[in-house]
Each structure stands twice: as structure tokens, then as C-alpha cells.
Amino acid sequence: MSLAPWRSAIAQALHQNRTLPYARYLQLATVRVNGLPANRTIVFRGFLPETNQLKFITDSRSEKAEQIQHQPWGEVCWYFPKTREQFRINGGLTLVESDDSQPDLASARISTWQELSDAARLQFNWPHPGKPRNKNEQAAFSPPPPDRDRPLVNFCLLLLEPLQVDHLELRGEPQNRIFYYRDDQKAWSVTEINP
Ligand SMILES: Cc1cc2nc3c(=O)[nH]c(=O)nc-3n(C[C@H](O)[C@H](O)[C@H](O)COP(=O)(O)O)c2cc1C
């Protein structure tokens, strides 16, 4: 596997923004079952080893899980404040659930769970996201900590396999914008375009 040409630009942005924890937050847009857009903030969790796929985590009970099963396309929008640059990355989404039969994906799901903080793991033991809140069940939000080695069944690894990357740099006179796209032979092309 060769690194896609946009990987060095992302690596550089991550490095130059490393003091800002929120530089690892980005917005993921998906398509609702009724065709309308849906968008939310999620945390970038690195790249799946030996691939160009971005890793995220989510809950199989969340609305995005259903949206992705229905329409496995997404776009992330990622702004790096310190270097003032934006990456818009679209491509196919893969939801890796507890019953995934591909051994490499199943093991990536487990290792991602093991790398989480206790607080992050605990959230997967909370009541069903998006359902009405039961104020009498406050204790449900202080559940026992889940097993560090065995992911809860609703824990999902979420992968984005990029097809197009639009990189805009506001710094510079004039601004710079580079468009990367992957053709049918899976080869990447790089073009400078007007900002
Ligand atoms: C800073 C921040 C980070 C978040 N990180 C994640 C995340 O990594 N995964 C996730 O599923 N939701 C994350 N959320 C919550 C989502 O934005 C969203 O509220 C939740 O996933 C439900 O979205 P859905 O109903 O579209 O599925 C985060 C929210 C914020 C504000």
C-alpha cells in the first residue's frame, strides 16, 4: 500500500496543530434515509494501518449508523485553526460492527476499543442515544466501567476510504487550493485549482 499524495499534507497539518486538542475534531456529513443531509462533530482517531482510511468510533444505536447502512457515503470537513487550512474529504464509509466477519477489521475494532480512555469506553454503556431522557434514571449515566479488552456490542469502528480530497490553504497571497481524486484504477491525481 502506498500513501496517498494528500497524506503528507494531513500529517503536516496534524503536526503543526498538535497543541490544539480540537484540531482532531471534524464534521462528518452523511445522508439521511429521507435523502436530507445530516452532520455532526466526531474525533479523528488516526489512520487504519497499511491503508489510507480515516478511523472514527461510534455507537451502533446512533442515527448515523442507520444512515450509513442505508447510504454508505460521507464527507468530512476538517479545519485546522493554527495553519488556517481546510480539508474536505469524501468517500465510502464502512461501519465495523461486533459481528464483522473480516478478521483484520474485527481486530482493528478491538484494538481501537483498547486504546480508548475509560471515560470514552463508559459512554458506550450509557442509555440508548437519541431516546427521550429519563430523569429518574440518572444512575444509568454512571454505569460500571466496561471490560477494557472486550468491546461492548454497540461499539463500532467507522472507516472513511477517501475518493476526493479538496485542500484549501487560506495562508498565502493568493490562497492555495489542491484537488486530489482517485480514478477507477485507484490511482491518485493531483490538480491545483482556483481557490
Ligand atoms: C467535540 C465532540 C466530539 C464528538 N466525538 C464523537 C465521536 O467520536 N463519535 C461519535 O459517534 N459522536 C461524537 N460526538 C457526538 C456527535 O456529534 C453526535 O452528537 C452523536 O454522535 C449523535 O449523532 P447522530 O445522531 O447523527 O448519530 C462528538 C461531539 C462533540 C461535540
The ligand as an ORCA input file, in Angstrom:
! r2SCAN-3c Opt
* xyz 0 1
  C     -16.224     17.554     20.321
  C     -17.162     16.415     20.011
  C     -16.652     15.178     19.692
  C     -17.500     14.114     19.389
  N     -16.977     12.900     19.030
  C     -17.789     11.899     18.641
  C     -17.245     10.673     18.134
  O     -16.027     10.484     18.013
  N     -18.117      9.713     17.736
  C     -19.476      9.889     17.808
  O     -20.204      8.973     17.409
  N     -20.017     11.029     18.274
  C     -19.208     12.047     18.683
  N     -19.740     13.226     19.143
  C     -21.223     13.342     19.253
  C     -21.808     13.607     17.856
  O     -21.509     14.932     17.445
  C     -23.325     13.370     17.815
  O     -23.973     14.215     18.717
  C     -23.693     11.923     18.140
  O     -22.761     11.014     17.565
  C     -25.091     11.587     17.594
  O     -25.110     11.816     16.186
  P     -26.159     11.102     15.193
  O     -27.500     11.212     15.836
  O     -26.045     11.879     13.910
  O     -25.722      9.676     15.020
  C     -18.906     14.300     19.443
  C     -19.412     15.562     19.750
  C     -18.564     16.600     20.033
  C     -19.165     17.950     20.333
*
